[in-house]
C-alpha cells in the first residue's frame, strides 16, 4: 500500500551499522565538506531568491559492488572504511535477496522468481549511493533531493536516525519517513512495479533540506543486470490486462538510458 517499509531485526549487527555511520560521517567531514562549501560559494547558492529546480542540495559518491566492485578505485577512502563498506554491502545483498523471496511468497510466485528475473548474463547489478545533506540556508527554495521514483529493483536505505528529511508521496500528501535507530528502510523501484504487473508500485519520494544538522543517507540499489529482460510475471497478468498491456517488455539498460534523462518527471510515460 505504501511502497516503503522499515525493517528492524534484519540480521545486520548494530556494531557494523554504528561503524558504517561513524566512518561515513568522518569521511564527509574530512574529504567532502569543504568541496561542498566551495560548490555552494561558486554557484552563489546561499543568496538565492528563487526556487532552484535543477540542483540537489547533497554531497554524494557512488560505489559499485556487482557485477564487479570498483571500491578500490574510489579516491580518498581509507582502507578501513573500504573494508567496512565491503562487509556492509555483503550483508545488504543477502538482505535484498531474502526480501525478494518474501515478495515472491506475498505475490504467490515461486521462490526465486524475482531473483531470476533480475539475473541477466552476469547476475544483478548492485551499488551504493553515499549521501550527506548539509544544513541549507534556504530549505524553502532548494530541495535536498528532488521528487522521483527509483528506476531499479529493491532499495535498502540506512539513514541518519537524528536528522530527518526523507518524505514519500501517499494519496497526494507528502509524509515523513521517520528515522528509526538501526533500521533499514526499504522502497520499491520501477522494475518491481513492472514485474509484479503493478501489484507493487514504485513511489515518489524526496529529501527536504534542513536548516541545521547534516543528514547521512546510504542507499543501496539491488537492481536487474544491465541485459536482463524485464516484463510482467505471466502468473500476475489476467486476460483483461493482457489486452491492455500497460507494462512493456524491455532490456533494463535501455530503461536506464531513458530514466537518466527524465528521472524527475512522472514515471508513467517511461512505461
N, C-alpha and C positions, 0 to 999 in steps of 0.2 A: 504493500500500500504506500510505502514511503520512498522506496529506492535507497534508503540509508538505514543502517542499524549499527549499534555499538556492541563490541564483544568484550566481556571480561572472562577470566578463567580460560584464556586462549592457549595456554601452554607455553607462552614465551616468558622467560623468567623476568621478574621485576628488576633484578640486578642488571640484566642485559639492557632493558629499557632505560633504566637510570643512567647507565654508562653511555648509551647512544645519545640520550638527551644532553648530558653534560658535555660530551665531546663535540656534538653538533653546535651547541651554543658557544663553546670555546672557540671552535673553528671560525664561526661567523665573526666573533669579536676580533680575533687575531688577523684574519685574512680577508674578510669581505665587508666589514662595516665601513671602513674608510673609503673603499671603492664605491659603495652605495652612496655615501655622502657626496663624493666627487660628482657622481652622475646627477644627483639631485641639484647640486650647485650649477653644473654645466647647463642643465635644462631650465634653470630658474623655477623649479617646482614649488619652492617654499612660498613664492609670492603669487601663485596662480589665482586668478579671479573667476575663471570659468571652468565648467565641467571638463575633465580630461577623459577622452573616450578611446585613446589609442595606446594606453600605457598602464601597466600594473605596478603598484607600489610594493614590489617584492624583490628580494635578492636570492637568486637560486643557482644551483648547479645540478647536473644530471649524472647518474651512474647507470650504466647498462650491466645487467647481470647475465641474462640469457639472450640469444644462444651463446655468445661469448662475452665475458666480463671485460670492461675497459677501466676498472677501478685503479689499476696500477698506472694508467696514463693520465689520471686527473691530477693537475698540479696542486701544490700547497697542502695536500692531505698528509698528515703524519702517519707513520707506519701503523701505529697502534689504532688510529681511527679507521684506517683501511681494513685492518683485521676485524675490528668490531662490526663494521658495516657489512663485511662478507658474512659474518656469523648471523647477523640480523636478517640479511637477505635470505639465507638458507631457511631460517625459521618462518619467515613470511611466505616463502614459496610453499612450504609444507602446509601452512595455514590456508593459503589460497586454494590448494588442491583439495583439502578437506571440505572447504566451503563449497567448492564446485560439486562435490559428491552429495552434500546436504541439499544443494539446489536440485540436483537430479532426483533425489528422493522426494522432495517437495513437489516437483513438477510431474512425477510419475515417469521419468525417463530412466533407462537402465543405468546402473552405477558406471561411472567412467565416460558417459556420453559427452559431457561438456569438455572434459579434458581432451578427449579425442578430437572433438570439433575444433579445438584451439591449436591442434598439434602442428600441422604443416610439415614440411620436409625435415626441419631441424628442431622441432619442438616449439614450445611457446616463446614469445618474447616477454622479457621481464626486466623492468628498470625502476629506478627510484628518482624522484624529484625532491631534492632537499631545499626547502624554502625557509626564509626568515622574513617576517613582515615587521619592519622597524616602526617606531612611533611616527605618525603622519601629522603634519601641521594643519592639513586641510582635508580631513576624512570625509567631509561632505562633498568634496569636488574630485577626489581621486579614490578609486576602489583599490583594495589590496590585490584582488584578482577578479576580473570581470565575469559576469554570469556566463555559464557554459554547461554543457553536458560533457562527460568524458567519452572519448572515442572507443576505448578498448573494452576489456572484459571485467575483471574484479579489481577494484581499487582498495588498497589497505592503507589506512592513514593512522600514523602515530602523531597526535597533535599535542601542542602545549596544553598543560592542564590548568594554567593560571590565566593566560591571556586568550580571550575568545576572539571570534571574528567570522568563523565559518557559518554560513546560512544555506538552507535549502528552500526550494520553492514548493509549497504544498497548497493546493486549492487557491492559487494566485496570491498567496501570502508568503513573505519571507520569514522563515522560522530558524532560530538559532540551533546549531548542533552543539550541545553543551560539552565543554571539556570535562572528561572524566579521567581521573588519575589511573594510569596504566591500562587504559582501554585501547582497543584498535577499532577505529571507525571504518565500516565497510560501505562502499557505494557501488552501484552497478553502472557499467558503461554501455555504449550504444550496441556493441556486439552481442551482449546478452539479451538486449531487447529484441534484436533480430532473430537470434537462435531460438528464443523462447516464444517467438511469434507474438510479442507484445504482452505476454503474461507478466513478465517483469519489465519495468520501464527504467530507462536512464533518466536522471532527474537534474534539472537546472540547479546549479549551486554557485556560490560566490564567496569571496572573502572581503569583509568590511575592514578597511584600515582603521587602526585605533590611535587615539591621540597620545596614549602612553603605553609603555611596555612593548617588548619585541616578541611577536608570536612565532614559535617554531612549528613547522609543518613538514613531516616526512611522509610523502605519498608514494607508495609502490604500486606499480601497474602490472598486473598479471594479464597479458594480452595474447591474442592469437599469434601464431607465427606469421611472418610477412606474406608467405604464399598460401596461407590457409584459406580455403573457400568457405565463405560464411553464408548460411541460408537457414530459414526456419526448420526446426526439427520436424520431420513429417508427422510424428505422433501428436504434435501440438497444432496441426493445421486441420480444421474441419472442412467439409465440402464447400460450404459457402465462402470461407476465407480463401480457398484455392482459387476461386474465380477472381476475387478482388485483388489478390496478390499484393498486399500492402508492402511487404518487405521483399526486396530483390535478392538475387544471388550475386555475390561479388567476391573479389580477392581482397583480403584485409589491407594489403599495401596500397591498393587503388583507393580504398576508402580513406586511408590516412592522408594520401596526397590531396584529396578533396577537403578533408577535415581541416588541415592546417590553414587553408585559405579562408574557411568560413566558420572557424571554431566558435566565435562569439555571436553567431546568428542562430536562428531557430533550427532544430535538428531535422524536422520533418522533410524539408526539401532534399536533405542529404540522402534520405532513404528513397 
